[in-house]
Amino acid sequence: MDSKKYLRRMRELREDHDYGQKQVAAVLQINQRVYSRYETGTNALPIAMVYGLCELYGVSSDYLLGISDMKQTY
């Protein structure tokens, strides 16, 4: 199991939507530097941020966290 897959997914989803870290941080109501630390794995990603990212990108938490390759659950 790749425990850092979620870091790649966070970046890929952000880039796929043509967002910068500053834009995502603004949506999550956090500082860009804090978001950068989440995306690089320097800081642990809080569950509230997981929820916010899933809402922003329209994906399941399993997809974001690298548990599943299915973006959405029905």
Secondary structure, 3 states (H helix, E strand, C coil): CCCCHHHHHHHHHHHHCCCCHHHHHHHHCCCHHHHHHHHHCCCCCCHHHHHHHHHHHCCCHHHHCCCCCCCCCC
